[in-house]
Amino acid sequence: MSLLLSVSQIRGPILTQLRSSTSISIRKMSSIEQFRQSPHKLLVIPGPIEVSDEVLFANAHPSMSHVSPDFIPVLGDCIRMTRTVVDTAKGQPFLIAGSGTLGWDQIAANLVEPGENALVLHSGYFGDSFAECLETYGANVDQLKAEIGAAVSQEAIAEALGKKKYKLLTFTHVDTSTAVLSDAKAIVETVRRVSPETLVALDGVCSVASEEIHMDQWDVDVIITASQKGLGTPPGLSILVASVRAMQVFSSRKSRPTSYYGSWKKWLPVMQAYESGKPSYFATPPVNLIYAFHASLSKITKSSPSLAERYELHRDASRRVKAAAQELGLKQLPLDPAFAANGMTALWYPDGLSAGDILPRLVKKGIVVAGGLHVDVKDKYFRIGHMGITAVEKSRGDVDAVVKALGETLAEAAAEKLKQANDRFGPLKDNGLMMKARL
């Protein structure tokens, strides 16, 4: 039997394969164009947020081996694009299955050794949680607590750093419980001036991709975040980027990392391998979620609008929501506009109204917002998220829908309260809230 094949014998299978590949490509393109999410209520809590059709379609990728030649470059690209989002050239990303909370564990287990000191800046609920996590891993933790609605002052930070040597300082860039935005650049400048060896960790779960961040320029050592907020991907991916300084501190630690799953000794070789185009294994990554993350990162970093434009669009959405709330007579939880986040808004309930008067009515209008979270005032305020496509894609009309529903809800709630009062005490005058809500 001859081992040689005729041209026609070779061409036939090749053409068949090409036709099949082209057909698959066309079907895939057609499927993406045809895919639409099922009707649902508008999700405007401070995370998870609304996710685009493209990202959800990517999440529905056929099941794939985590060491497949097709998947390796996808994870590698995600590592590189994550650097772009936080504006670092040499930071080391870690993309691990888990919630944003896993970022705390990674910092505590890899950068702080038992008995070392950590200073936590507290601007809400998540300051307490980060402190508890650090203590769990053996750190000696002090907290600087701002009053509700404020951020810790630079003077207080400098004073604390001058009194004690701290291995680590942490702060929540945007505390989801209060919508307070801390001045990351100023905090790092204060640390470098007073205690230059102290590592600075930025909790950016509610700020990455919605608030401006420049990791290298600001000299931040660690940024942690998660997939389900400004990064516009379903929940389940813990994202951390460590600076060269932080990685050097990790490499020189005297004791082994105090976590097994969160140990960078396990994960660093995996991240380096995938970025270099090679497979590696410690624990199975969330393959489908990585495909979704890749779709979202590609949109954020490689298409219009640019990152700078995205930040401005978030600021614009924030101004619109906050201005509308002010017109309705609502007050923000942040004490000063300088402390107010751009990806979310926290509003006190008006006098005489509570969660039961506002939140269910908004749900009936197809709008899902979040109640309060700060333990001291959780029943007195509510929170609206305006991150990701809700802020960036104006054609969706999400912000307009929220503003309209909020105005209608307040008018209805005020009218019902007035009716109840009239039924009980006789005719009363409108206290002004109902008129404001009609604007």
C-alpha positions as CSV (number, residue, x, y, z in Angstrom):
1,M,0.0,0.0,0.0
2,S,1.4,3.4,-0.9
3,L,2.0,5.9,1.9
4,L,1.5,8.8,-0.5
5,L,-1.8,10.5,-0.8
6,S,-3.1,12.3,-3.8
7,V,-3.8,16.0,-3.7
8,S,-7.5,15.4,-4.0
9,Q,-7.3,12.9,-1.1
10,I,-5.6,15.6,1.1
11,R,-7.7,18.5,-0.1
12,G,-11.0,16.8,0.7
13,P,-10.6,16.4,4.4
14,I,-9.0,19.9,4.7
15,L,-11.8,21.6,2.9
16,T,-14.3,19.7,5.0
17,Q,-12.5,20.8,8.2
18,L,-12.4,24.4,7.0
19,R,-16.1,24.4,6.1
20,S,-16.8,22.9,9.6
21,S,-14.6,25.6,11.3
22,T,-16.2,28.4,9.3
23,S,-19.7,27.0,10.1
24,I,-18.9,26.9,13.8
25,S,-17.5,30.5,13.7
26,I,-20.6,31.7,11.9
27,R,-22.9,29.9,14.4
28,K,-20.9,31.3,17.3
29,M,-21.2,34.9,15.9
30,S,-24.9,34.4,15.3
31,S,-25.4,33.0,18.8
32,I,-23.7,35.9,20.4
33,E,-25.9,38.4,18.4
34,Q,-29.0,36.5,19.2
35,F,-28.4,35.9,22.9
36,R,-30.4,38.1,25.2
37,Q,-30.9,37.8,29.0
38,S,-34.3,36.9,30.2
39,P,-36.4,39.8,31.5
40,H,-35.5,40.6,35.1
41,K,-35.6,43.3,37.7
42,L,-32.9,46.0,37.4
43,L,-30.2,45.1,39.9
44,V,-28.7,48.3,41.3
45,I,-27.2,47.2,44.6
46,P,-23.5,47.8,45.2
47,G,-22.6,44.4,43.8
48,P,-23.4,42.0,42.3
49,I,-24.3,44.4,39.5
50,E,-25.9,44.1,36.1
51,V,-23.8,42.0,33.6
52,S,-23.8,42.5,29.9
53,D,-25.1,39.9,27.4
54,E,-21.6,39.3,26.1
55,V,-20.2,38.5,29.5
56,L,-23.1,36.1,30.4
57,F,-22.7,34.5,27.0
58,A,-19.0,33.9,27.6
59,N,-19.9,32.4,31.0
60,A,-21.9,29.8,29.1
61,H,-18.8,28.6,27.3
62,P,-18.8,24.8,26.9
63,S,-17.1,23.0,29.7
64,M,-13.3,23.1,29.2
65,S,-10.2,21.6,30.8
66,H,-8.3,24.0,32.9
67,V,-5.1,22.8,31.2
68,S,-6.4,22.9,27.7
69,P,-4.4,24.8,25.1
70,D,-7.5,26.8,24.3
71,F,-7.9,27.9,27.9
72,I,-4.3,28.7,28.9
73,P,-4.1,32.0,26.8
74,V,-7.5,33.1,28.2
75,L,-6.3,33.0,31.8
76,G,-2.9,34.5,30.7
77,D,-4.7,37.4,29.0
78,C,-6.8,38.0,32.1
79,I,-3.7,38.3,34.2
80,R,-2.2,40.9,31.8
81,M,-5.5,42.8,31.5
82,T,-5.9,42.9,35.3
83,R,-2.6,44.8,35.5
84,T,-4.0,47.4,33.0
85,V,-7.2,48.0,35.0
86,V,-5.2,48.9,38.2
87,D,-2.5,50.7,36.2
88,T,0.6,48.7,37.1
89,A,3.5,47.5,34.9
90,K,5.0,45.0,37.3
91,G,2.4,44.1,39.8
92,Q,1.7,40.3,40.3
93,P,-2.0,39.4,39.8
94,F,-3.6,36.4,41.6
95,L,-6.9,35.2,40.1
96,I,-8.4,32.6,42.4
97,A,-11.8,31.1,42.9
98,G,-13.4,32.8,45.8
99,S,-15.1,35.9,47.0
100,G,-13.4,39.3,47.6
101,T,-13.1,38.2,51.2
102,L,-10.4,35.8,50.1
103,G,-8.2,38.8,49.4
104,W,-8.1,39.6,53.1
105,D,-7.0,36.0,53.8
106,Q,-4.3,36.2,51.2
107,I,-2.9,39.5,52.7
108,A,-3.1,38.2,56.2
109,A,-1.5,34.8,55.4
110,N,1.2,35.9,53.1
111,L,2.4,39.4,54.2
112,V,1.9,39.5,57.9
113,E,3.5,37.0,60.3
114,P,2.0,36.1,63.7
115,G,2.8,38.8,66.3
116,E,3.4,41.6,63.8
117,N,1.4,44.9,63.9
118,A,-1.3,46.0,61.4
119,L,-3.2,49.2,61.3
120,V,-6.7,49.2,59.8
121,L,-8.4,52.4,58.7
122,H,-12.1,52.1,59.5
123,S,-14.7,53.9,57.4
124,G,-17.5,51.3,57.8
125,Y,-18.4,47.7,58.2
126,F,-15.6,46.3,56.2
127,G,-12.9,47.8,58.4
128,D,-14.1,45.6,61.3
129,S,-14.2,42.6,59.1
130,F,-10.7,43.1,57.7
131,A,-9.4,43.6,61.2
132,E,-11.0,40.4,62.4
133,C,-9.4,38.5,59.5
134,L,-6.0,39.8,60.3
135,E,-6.4,38.9,64.0
136,T,-7.5,35.4,63.0
137,Y,-4.1,34.9,61.3
138,G,-2.2,36.2,64.4
139,A,-1.6,39.9,63.7
140,N,-1.8,42.5,66.4
141,V,-4.4,44.9,65.0
142,D,-5.2,48.5,65.8
143,Q,-8.0,50.4,64.2
144,L,-8.5,54.1,63.5
145,K,-12.2,54.6,63.3
146,A,-13.8,57.6,61.5
147,E,-17.2,58.8,62.4
148,I,-20.0,57.3,60.3
149,G,-20.0,58.9,56.9
150,A,-16.4,60.1,57.1
151,A,-12.9,58.8,56.2
152,V,-9.9,58.7,58.6
153,S,-7.9,61.9,58.4
154,Q,-4.3,62.1,57.3
155,E,-3.4,63.7,60.6
156,A,-4.8,60.7,62.5
157,I,-2.9,58.3,60.3
158,A,0.4,60.2,60.7
159,E,0.0,60.3,64.4
160,A,-0.7,56.5,64.7
161,L,2.2,55.6,62.4
162,G,4.5,57.9,64.5
163,K,3.7,56.0,67.7
164,K,4.2,52.4,66.6
165,K,5.9,50.4,63.9
166,Y,3.4,48.7,61.6
167,K,4.1,46.0,59.1
168,L,0.9,46.7,57.2
169,L,-1.7,49.5,56.9
170,T,-5.1,48.6,55.2
171,F,-8.0,50.7,54.1
172,T,-11.2,50.2,52.3
173,H,-11.1,52.4,49.2
174,V,-15.0,52.5,49.0
175,D,-16.7,51.0,52.0
176,T,-19.8,49.4,50.6
177,S,-21.6,49.8,53.9
178,T,-21.3,53.6,53.9
179,A,-20.4,54.7,50.3
180,V,-17.4,56.5,51.8
181,L,-14.5,57.0,49.4
182,S,-11.1,57.2,51.0
183,D,-8.3,59.3,49.4
184,A,-6.0,56.4,48.4
185,K,-3.2,58.7,47.0
186,A,-3.1,60.8,50.1
187,I,-3.1,57.8,52.4
188,V,-0.1,56.3,50.6
189,E,1.7,59.6,50.6
190,T,1.3,59.9,54.4
191,V,2.5,56.4,55.0
192,R,5.6,56.9,52.8
193,R,6.4,60.1,54.6
194,V,6.0,58.8,58.2
195,S,6.7,55.0,57.9
196,P,8.1,54.2,54.5
197,E,8.6,50.5,55.2
198,T,4.9,49.9,56.1
199,L,3.0,48.0,53.4
200,V,-0.2,49.6,52.1
201,A,-3.1,47.4,51.2
202,L,-6.1,48.9,49.3
203,D,-9.4,47.0,49.6
204,G,-10.9,47.8,46.2
205,V,-13.7,45.3,46.1
206,C,-16.2,48.2,45.5
207,S,-13.8,50.6,43.7
208,V,-11.8,48.8,41.0
209,A,-13.0,49.8,37.5
210,S,-15.4,52.4,38.9
211,E,-13.0,54.6,40.9
212,E,-9.7,56.0,39.5
213,I,-6.7,53.9,40.7
214,H,-3.1,54.1,39.7
215,M,-1.2,51.4,41.5
216,D,2.3,52.2,40.4
217,Q,2.0,56.0,40.4
218,W,0.5,56.0,43.9
219,D,2.9,53.3,45.2
220,V,0.2,51.0,46.5
221,D,1.5,47.6,47.6
222,V,-1.6,45.4,47.4
223,I,-5.0,45.9,45.7
224,I,-7.8,43.3,46.3
225,T,-11.1,43.2,44.5
226,A,-13.7,40.8,43.2
227,S,-15.4,40.1,39.9
228,Q,-19.0,41.1,40.7
229,K,-18.8,44.9,41.1
230,G,-17.1,47.4,38.8
231,L,-15.5,44.6,36.8
232,G,-18.9,43.5,35.6
233,T,-18.6,39.7,35.9
234,P,-20.7,37.2,37.9
235,P,-19.5,36.6,41.5
236,G,-16.9,34.0,42.4
237,L,-13.5,35.3,41.5
238,S,-11.1,36.8,44.0
239,I,-8.6,39.2,42.4
240,L,-5.5,40.5,44.0
241,V,-2.5,42.4,42.6
242,A,0.7,42.6,44.7
243,S,3.6,45.1,44.1
244,V,7.2,44.2,43.7
245,R,7.8,45.4,47.2
246,A,5.0,43.2,48.6
247,M,6.4,40.1,46.7
248,Q,9.8,40.8,48.2
249,V,8.3,41.0,51.7
250,F,6.5,37.7,51.0
251,S,9.7,36.0,49.7
252,S,11.7,37.0,52.8
253,R,9.2,36.0,55.5
254,K,10.6,33.8,58.2
255,S,7.6,31.5,58.7
256,R,5.5,29.6,56.2
257,P,2.3,31.2,55.0
258,T,-0.5,30.6,57.5
259,S,-3.1,29.5,54.8
260,Y,-3.0,26.4,52.6
261,Y,-5.5,27.5,49.9
262,G,-4.5,31.1,50.0
263,S,-0.7,30.5,50.0
264,W,1.2,32.4,47.3
265,K,3.8,29.6,47.4
266,K,1.0,27.5,45.8
267,W,-0.5,30.1,43.5
268,L,2.5,32.2,42.3
269,P,3.9,29.3,40.1
270,V,0.4,28.8,38.6
271,M,0.0,32.5,37.7
272,Q,3.5,32.7,36.2
273,A,2.9,29.5,34.2
274,Y,-0.4,30.6,32.6
275,E,1.0,34.0,31.8
276,S,3.9,32.4,30.0
277,G,1.5,30.2,28.0
278,K,2.0,27.0,30.0
279,P,-0.4,24.9,32.1
280,S,0.0,24.5,35.8
281,Y,-2.0,23.1,38.7
282,F,-2.7,23.7,42.3
283,A,-6.5,23.9,42.5
284,T,-9.0,24.0,39.6
285,P,-9.7,27.6,38.5
286,P,-13.3,28.6,37.7
287,V,-12.9,28.1,34.0
288,N,-16.3,29.4,32.8
289,L,-16.0,32.5,35.1
290,I,-12.5,33.2,33.7
291,Y,-14.1,33.2,30.2
292,A,-16.7,35.7,31.4
293,F,-14.0,37.8,33.1
294,H,-12.0,37.8,29.9
295,A,-15.0,39.1,28.0
296,S,-15.5,41.9,30.5
297,L,-11.8,42.8,30.8
298,S,-11.5,43.0,27.0
299,K,-14.4,45.5,26.9
300,I,-12.9,47.5,29.7
301,T,-9.3,47.6,28.5
302,K,-9.4,47.2,24.8
303,S,-12.4,49.0,23.4
304,S,-14.3,52.3,23.8
305,P,-14.8,53.9,26.2
306,S,-11.3,54.1,27.5
307,L,-10.5,53.6,31.2
308,A,-10.3,57.3,31.8
309,E,-13.6,57.8,30.0
310,R,-15.2,55.0,32.1
311,Y,-14.2,56.8,35.3
312,E,-15.8,60.0,34.0
313,L,-19.0,58.1,33.1
314,H,-19.1,56.7,36.7
315,R,-18.7,60.2,38.1
316,D,-21.4,61.5,35.8
317,A,-23.8,58.7,36.8
318,S,-23.0,59.4,40.5
319,R,-23.7,63.1,40.0
320,R,-27.1,62.4,38.4
321,V,-28.2,60.0,41.1
322,K,-27.1,62.2,44.0
323,A,-28.6,65.4,42.4
324,A,-31.9,63.6,41.9
325,A,-31.9,62.4,45.5
326,Q,-31.2,65.9,46.8
327,E,-34.1,67.3,44.7
328,L,-36.3,64.7,46.4
329,G,-35.1,65.9,49.8
330,L,-32.9,62.9,50.6
331,K,-29.6,63.3,52.4
332,Q,-26.5,61.2,51.8
333,L,-24.8,59.2,54.4
334,P,-21.3,60.5,53.6
335,L,-20.8,63.7,55.5
336,D,-18.9,65.5,52.7
337,P,-19.1,65.2,48.9
338,A,-15.3,64.6,49.0
339,F,-16.0,61.4,50.8
340,A,-18.8,60.2,48.5
341,A,-18.1,57.2,46.2
342,N,-18.8,57.4,42.4
343,G,-20.0,53.8,42.0
344,M,-22.7,53.9,44.6
345,T,-24.9,56.2,46.7
346,A,-26.0,55.8,50.3
347,L,-29.2,57.7,51.4
348,W,-30.9,58.2,54.7
349,Y,-34.6,57.4,54.7
350,P,-36.7,60.6,55.0
351,D,-38.4,61.3,58.3
352,G,-41.4,59.1,58.8
353,L,-40.4,56.5,56.2
354,S,-38.5,53.3,56.6
355,A,-37.2,50.3,54.6
356,G,-40.7,48.8,54.5
357,D,-42.1,51.9,52.8
358,I,-39.4,52.2,50.2
359,L,-37.7,49.0,49.2
360,P,-40.8,46.8,48.4
361,R,-42.3,49.6,46.3
362,L,-39.1,49.9,44.3
363,V,-39.1,46.1,43.7
364,K,-42.6,46.4,42.4
365,K,-41.4,48.9,39.9
366,G,-38.6,46.5,38.8
367,I,-35.8,48.2,40.7
368,V,-33.7,46.3,43.3
369,V,-31.6,48.4,45.7
370,A,-29.9,47.4,49.0
371,G,-30.8,48.2,52.6
372,G,-28.3,49.4,55.1
373,L,-25.3,47.4,56.3
374,H,-23.5,49.4,58.9
375,V,-24.4,47.8,62.2
376,D,-25.0,51.1,64.0
377,V,-27.5,52.5,61.5
378,K,-28.5,49.7,59.2
379,D,-32.2,50.3,59.5
380,K,-31.9,54.0,58.7
381,Y,-30.6,54.2,55.2
382,F,-30.5,52.4,51.8
383,R,-27.9,52.0,49.1
384,I,-28.0,52.3,45.3
385,G,-25.2,50.9,43.1
386,H,-24.3,52.5,39.8
387,M,-21.3,50.7,38.5
388,G,-20.3,48.9,35.3
389,I,-22.8,48.9,32.4
390,T,-25.4,50.8,34.5
391,A,-23.1,53.8,34.5
392,V,-21.2,53.3,31.2
393,E,-23.9,52.4,28.8
394,K,-26.3,55.3,29.0
395,S,-28.5,53.9,26.2
396,R,-29.7,51.3,28.7
397,G,-31.4,54.0,30.7
398,D,-30.6,52.4,34.0
399,V,-30.0,55.7,35.9
400,D,-33.1,57.3,34.5
401,A,-35.1,54.3,35.5
402,V,-33.8,54.4,39.1
403,V,-34.4,58.2,39.4
404,K,-37.9,57.9,38.1
405,A,-38.8,54.9,40.3
406,L,-37.4,56.6,43.4
407,G,-39.4,59.7,42.8
408,E,-42.6,57.8,42.3
409,T,-41.9,55.6,45.3
410,L,-41.4,58.5,47.7
411,A,-44.5,60.2,46.5
412,E,-46.6,57.0,47.0
413,A,-45.1,56.3,50.4
414,A,-45.6,59.9,51.6
415,A,-49.2,59.9,50.3
416,E,-50.0,56.7,52.1
417,K,-48.5,58.0,55.4
418,L,-50.5,61.2,55.0
419,K,-53.7,59.2,54.4
420,Q,-53.0,57.1,57.4
421,A,-52.5,60.2,59.5
422,N,-55.7,61.8,58.1
423,D,-57.7,58.6,58.9
424,R,-56.4,58.6,62.4
425,F,-56.3,62.3,63.4
426,G,-58.4,64.1,60.7
427,P,-57.2,66.2,57.8
428,L,-53.5,67.2,57.9
429,K,-51.4,69.3,55.7
430,D,-48.8,67.8,53.3
431,N,-45.4,68.1,55.0
432,G,-43.7,68.9,51.8
433,L,-42.1,65.5,51.1
434,M,-44.9,64.5,48.8
435,M,-44.5,67.6,46.7
436,K,-40.7,67.1,46.5
437,A,-41.2,63.6,45.4
438,R,-43.4,64.7,42.5
439,L,-40.6,66.8,41.0
